């Protein structure tokens, strides 16, 4: 029995358009009172905003809970003057980051542990005279002094707050970042004032992204986007007795049947057409592809359909599946069973040669040609689950 070395773990698996999303996810329980702040994917403006009359403010503290797997993006923005006095709380590398711009200081600082772990974290930001305090989970606290004006009795009477985006141009940030944040807020309190967003019912309308009660790591592929990996950047080289594989040195590995490729996917996808995963030479048709056609899984080598089997439950329940290619056959394994079909030796050798040479791409969630002919994608959703693993096997 072969040993799996190396094993590459990637995110992946969700390839759902808006209609399929509604069909598959409408029965999942939602997190009551939570707001998904990634509503405007691709647009740096906030998901929701509010204005606060500082003359009515008695407490200079704001607090909320945040949940995300996203390592980078804007949590909230606040200002009393967009050109001279603003504050940003964001994530970078999974850690909290503050950017402060005013007449006193221009400052960027980060703190604490990584919090993009899919768990709810309590965050408090407080203004105390000329100090700003940031507290995480009641355990970590950072206080910066001589960096701000007091909010109470502030010379400007109004503060604007926006979540999930900016009310200033991105170029004005002290340190640039990807502003989009795929995450959720709940239990917020802004300076102990009204919690009603100016957008009101629009945040609960049809097509609004929800916050699920339970989530897992995964990626959402909307049908108009994809992930692409160079095979040269993946584990492609086999070695045997300290001898590396090369196109001109195939005798020890390419003349036997021990090499194989396996792809494991946890997938939730409604009825549609789209590519799940493909291995392709540069700017050419795929040598290997696994795609969805309505509710059928189709495994293809070159232009030949090798297997076609239905997804359990029309695709909406999460399905764990494995695609495995050996020198003799192609196998699709689902929770409902396993199906195999013989494959031509020439097709297997083409796949093996491409993978080991590193002169191609691994595509997840689509193909470049598909992306060019589709409508603009729906915003990225908070994916309930999804994972993908690749393994290629050396000789015993």
C-alpha positions in Angstrom: 0.0 0.0 0.0 1.4 3.4 -1.0 2.0 6.2 1.5 0.5 9.6 0.7 3.4 12.1 0.4 3.1 14.9 0.2 -0.5 15.9 1.0 -1.7 19.4 0.0 -4.7 20.8 1.8 -6.5 23.7 0.1 -9.8 25.5 0.7 -12.5 25.0 -1.9 -15.7 23.3 -2.7 -18.6 25.7 -3.0 -19.7 26.6 -6.5 -23.2 28.0 -6.1 -25.0 30.8 -8.0 -27.7 32.9 -6.4 -30.6 30.6 -7.3 -28.8 27.5 -6.3 -27.7 29.2 -3.1 -31.3 30.0 -2.2 -32.4 26.5 -3.0 -29.6 24.8 -0.9 -29.2 27.1 2.0 -32.6 28.5 2.8 -33.3 25.7 5.3 -30.1 26.4 7.3 -30.6 28.1 10.6 -29.6 31.7 10.8 -27.8 33.6 13.6 -30.5 35.8 15.1 -29.7 39.5 15.3 -26.4 39.1 13.3 -25.4 41.3 10.4 -23.2 40.0 7.5 -20.9 42.9 6.8 -19.7 41.5 3.4 -22.9 42.6 1.5 -21.0 44.9 -0.9 -18.3 42.6 -2.2 -16.1 44.5 -4.6 -17.4 47.8 -3.4 -15.3 49.5 -0.7 -18.3 51.4 0.8 -19.9 50.1 4.1 -22.6 47.5 4.3 -24.4 49.6 6.9 -24.0 53.1 8.4 -25.3 55.3 11.2 -24.8 58.9 12.4 -24.4 59.7 16.1 -25.1 63.1 17.7 -22.1 63.5 19.9 -23.9 66.1 22.0 -26.1 63.2 23.3 -23.3 60.8 24.0 -22.6 59.9 27.7 -20.4 56.8 27.1 -17.4 56.9 24.8 -17.3 53.1 24.4 -18.5 50.9 21.5 -18.6 47.1 21.6 -19.7 44.2 19.5 -19.0 40.6 18.6 -17.2 39.6 15.4 -17.0 36.2 13.7 -15.0 35.5 10.5 -12.5 33.3 8.7 -11.3 36.2 6.6 -7.7 37.3 7.5 -8.0 40.9 6.1 -10.7 43.6 5.8 -12.4 46.5 7.4 -14.5 45.8 10.5 -15.7 49.4 11.0 -14.8 53.0 10.1 -15.7 56.1 12.1 -15.1 59.8 11.6 -16.1 63.3 12.7 -14.4 64.8 9.6 -13.5 62.6 6.7 -10.4 64.7 5.8 -9.0 65.5 9.3 -10.4 63.0 11.9 -11.1 59.3 11.2 -10.5 55.9 12.8 -10.4 52.4 11.2 -10.6 49.0 12.9 -9.6 46.2 10.6 -8.0 42.8 10.4 -4.7 42.1 8.8 -3.1 38.7 9.0 -6.1 37.7 11.2 -5.1 40.2 13.9 -6.9 43.5 14.9 -5.4 46.6 13.4 -6.2 50.3 14.2 -5.5 53.2 11.9 -5.9 56.6 13.5 -5.7 59.9 11.5 -6.3 63.3 13.1 -4.6 66.5 13.9 -2.7 64.9 16.7 -1.3 61.7 15.1 -1.2 59.4 12.1 -0.8 55.9 13.6 -1.2 52.3 12.6 -0.9 49.6 15.3 -2.0 45.9 15.6 -2.6 43.7 18.7 -3.6 40.4 20.1 -3.9 36.9 18.7 -5.4 35.8 15.3 -9.2 35.9 15.6 -10.2 34.7 12.1 -11.0 31.3 13.5 -14.8 31.2 12.9 -15.6 31.8 16.5 -17.4 34.8 18.1 -15.0 37.4 19.6 -16.0 40.3 21.8 -14.3 43.6 20.9 -14.5 47.0 22.6 -13.2 50.3 21.5 -13.2 53.2 24.0 -12.1 56.8 23.9 -10.8 58.1 27.2 -9.7 61.8 26.9 -6.7 61.7 24.6 -6.5 57.9 24.8 -7.9 55.1 22.7 -8.3 51.7 24.3 -8.9 48.4 22.3 -10.0 45.3 24.2 -10.4 41.8 22.9 -12.4 39.1 24.7 -11.9 40.9 28.0 -8.4 39.5 28.1 -6.2 41.5 25.8 -6.1 45.3 26.1 -4.1 48.0 24.2 -4.2 51.6 25.3 -2.7 54.4 23.3 -2.5 57.9 24.7 -2.0 61.4 23.2 -3.5 60.0 20.0 -7.0 61.5 19.9 -9.5 64.2 21.0 -12.1 63.3 23.6 -15.4 62.2 21.9 -17.5 63.7 24.6 -17.5 67.5 24.2 -16.0 67.0 20.7 -15.8 70.2 18.6 -17.6 68.4 15.7 -21.1 67.4 16.8 -21.6 64.4 14.6 -19.9 61.0 14.1 -20.4 58.7 11.2 -19.9 54.9 11.6 -19.8 52.4 8.8 -19.3 48.6 9.1 -17.6 46.4 6.5 -16.2 49.3 4.4 -15.0 52.9 4.2 -16.5 56.4 4.0 -13.2 57.7 2.6 -11.3 56.7 -0.6 -9.2 53.6 -0.1 -6.1 55.5 -1.1 -6.4 57.6 2.0 -5.7 54.6 4.3 -2.4 55.0 6.2 -1.4 51.5 5.1 -3.3 50.0 2.1 -5.3 46.8 2.5 -8.0 44.7 0.9 -11.0 46.4 2.5 -13.6 43.6 1.8 -14.5 41.7 4.9 -16.5 38.4 4.8 -17.7 38.2 8.4 -20.6 38.8 10.8 -21.4 41.2 13.7 -23.8 40.8 16.5 -24.7 42.3 19.9 -23.4 45.8 18.9 -23.6 49.0 20.8 -22.3 52.2 19.4 -21.5 54.8 22.0 -24.6 53.6 23.9 -26.9 55.1 21.4 -29.4 53.8 18.8 -28.5 50.4 17.2 -30.7 51.1 14.2 -28.9 51.2 10.8 -29.8 54.0 8.3 -30.3 51.2 5.7 -33.1 49.7 7.8 -35.1 47.0 6.1 -32.8 46.9 3.1 -30.4 44.8 5.2 -33.0 42.1 5.5 -34.4 42.1 2.0 -34.4 39.4 -0.7 -30.9 38.5 -1.8 -29.2 39.7 1.4 -26.4 37.5 2.6 -27.2 35.8 5.9 -25.1 34.8 8.9 -25.5 31.1 9.5 -25.7 29.7 13.1 -23.0 27.2 12.3 -20.1 27.6 9.8 -17.0 25.8 8.8 -14.0 26.7 6.6 -14.7 26.7 2.9 -14.7 28.8 -0.2 -17.7 30.0 -2.3 -17.3 29.9 -6.1 -20.1 32.0 -7.6 -19.7 30.7 -11.2 -17.9 33.8 -12.5 -14.7 33.4 -10.6 -12.1 30.7 -10.0 -8.9 29.8 -8.2 -5.9 28.9 -10.2 -2.6 27.2 -9.1 0.5 26.6 -11.1 1.4 23.0 -11.0 5.0 24.1 -10.6 4.1 25.6 -7.3 2.5 22.3 -6.0 4.3 19.1 -4.9 5.1 17.6 -8.3 8.5 15.9 -8.0 8.9 12.3 -7.1 12.1 10.9 -5.8 13.4 7.4 -5.5 16.9 6.5 -4.1 17.7 10.3 -4.2 16.9 10.4 -7.9 14.5 13.1 -9.1 12.0 12.7 -11.8 12.5 14.7 -15.0 11.0 14.5 -18.5 14.1 12.7 -19.7 14.4 10.3 -16.8 11.1 8.4 -16.7 12.4 4.8 -16.5 12.0 4.2 -12.7 8.5 5.7 -12.2 6.7 6.2 -15.5 7.0 2.5 -16.6 5.1 1.2 -13.7 1.6 1.6 -12.3 2.3 3.0 -8.9 1.6 6.8 -9.5 -1.9 8.0 -9.0 -3.8 11.2 -8.4 -6.6 11.7 -5.9 -8.8 14.7 -5.3 -11.1 14.9 -2.3 -13.9 17.5 -2.1 -16.5 18.4 0.4 -19.2 20.0 -1.8 -22.5 21.7 -1.5 -23.9 22.9 -4.8 -27.4 23.3 -6.2 -28.5 22.3 -9.8 -26.3 24.1 -12.3 -23.4 23.8 -14.8 -19.9 24.4 -13.7 -16.4 23.1 -13.2 -15.4 21.9 -9.7 -11.8 21.0 -10.4 -9.6 20.6 -13.5 -6.0 19.9 -14.4 -5.0 21.7 -17.6 -2.0 22.6 -19.8 -1.5 26.3 -20.1 -4.1 27.9 -22.4 -5.4 24.5 -23.5 -8.4 22.3 -22.8 -8.3 20.3 -19.5 -6.7 16.9 -19.5 -8.7 16.0 -16.3 -11.9 17.7 -15.1 -14.7 17.1 -12.6 -17.7 19.2 -13.3 -21.4 19.5 -12.4 -24.1 19.4 -14.9 -27.5 20.0 -13.3 -27.2 17.5 -10.4 -24.9 15.0 -12.1 -21.1 14.7 -11.5 -19.2 14.2 -14.7 -15.6 13.1 -14.7 -13.8 13.6 -17.9 -10.3 12.8 -19.4 -9.6 15.0 -22.4 -12.8 15.1 -24.4 -14.0 11.7 -23.2 -16.7 11.4 -20.4 -15.5 8.6 -18.2 -18.1 8.6 -15.5 -21.4 10.4 -14.9 -23.2 9.8 -11.5 -25.9 11.8 -9.6 -25.0 13.8 -6.5 -26.9 12.6 -3.5 -29.9 14.7 -2.5 -29.7 16.8 -5.7 -26.5 18.3 -4.4 -27.9 20.4 -1.5 -26.7 18.2 1.4 -22.9 18.4 1.8 -21.3 15.6 -0.2 -17.9 14.2 0.5 -16.5 12.8 -2.7 -13.2 11.5 -4.0 -11.9 11.4 -7.6 -9.0 9.0 -8.1 -7.1 8.3 -11.3 -4.7 5.3 -11.6 -3.1 3.8 -14.6 -6.0 1.3 -15.0 -9.1 3.2 -14.0 -10.9 6.4 -12.8 -13.0 6.1 -9.7 -15.6 8.4 -8.1 -16.5 7.6 -4.5 -19.4 9.2 -2.7 -21.1 8.3 0.6 -23.6 6.3 -1.5 -21.0 4.1 -3.1 -18.1 3.9 -5.5 -18.1 3.7 -9.3 -15.1 2.9 -11.5 -14.4 2.8 -15.2 -11.3 1.8 -17.2 -9.3 4.5 -18.9 -6.9 4.5 -21.9 -3.3 4.2 -20.9 -2.4 7.2 -23.2 -4.8 9.5 -21.3 -3.3 8.4 -17.9 0.3 9.0 -19.2 -0.7 12.5 -20.4 -2.1 13.4 -17.0 0.9 12.0 -15.2 3.4 13.7 -17.5 1.6 17.1 -17.1 1.4 16.9 -13.3 5.0 15.8 -12.8 6.4 18.4 -15.3 4.6 21.2 -13.5 3.8 22.9 -16.8 0.1 23.5 -16.3 -2.6 24.7 -13.9 -4.9 23.3 -11.3 -8.3 25.2 -11.5 -10.9 25.2 -8.8 -14.4 26.5 -9.2 -14.2 27.2 -12.9 -12.1 27.5 -16.1 -10.9 30.8 -17.7 -13.0 30.2 -20.8 -16.1 29.7 -18.6 -15.4 32.9 -16.7 -15.2 35.0 -19.9 -18.7 34.0 -21.0 -20.6 34.3 -17.8 -22.5 37.2 -16.2 -20.8 39.1 -13.3 -20.8 36.9 -10.2 -23.0 37.3 -7.2 -21.1 38.4 -4.0 -19.1 35.9 -2.1 -21.2 34.1 0.6 -20.2 32.9 4.0 -19.7 29.3 3.1 -21.2 26.7 5.5 -18.5 24.2 4.7 -16.0 23.0 2.1 -12.5 21.5 1.8 -10.4 20.0 -0.9 -7.3 17.8 -0.6 -5.0 16.6 -3.2 -2.7 13.6 -2.9 -0.4 12.0 -5.4 1.3 8.7 -4.6 4.9 7.6 -5.1 6.0 3.9 -5.5 5.7 1.7 -2.4 
